[in-house]
């Protein structure tokens, strides 16, 4: 019975360690993406990581689509403000 209990504990610990490793990989990936976006720092990124970053970014953009405005709409807003200042 105690051997079985020990095996179960080892499996639980192993599963938690595996989850921690996956989370560390995600944090590392996000850190690389943020450095690239915010600071323009070149960081060597593996092809799989590039695909993961692009996938997450596209998911974010699609989920927040209503928060973005069309470029032409932005240009019109700026032109309207410039016209109002000139009047």
Residue pairs with C-beta under 8 A, 6 or more apart in sequence:
29 49
29 52
29 53
32 43
32 45
32 49
32 53
33 53
33 56
33 57
35 41
35 43
36 42
36 43
36 45
45 53
61 68
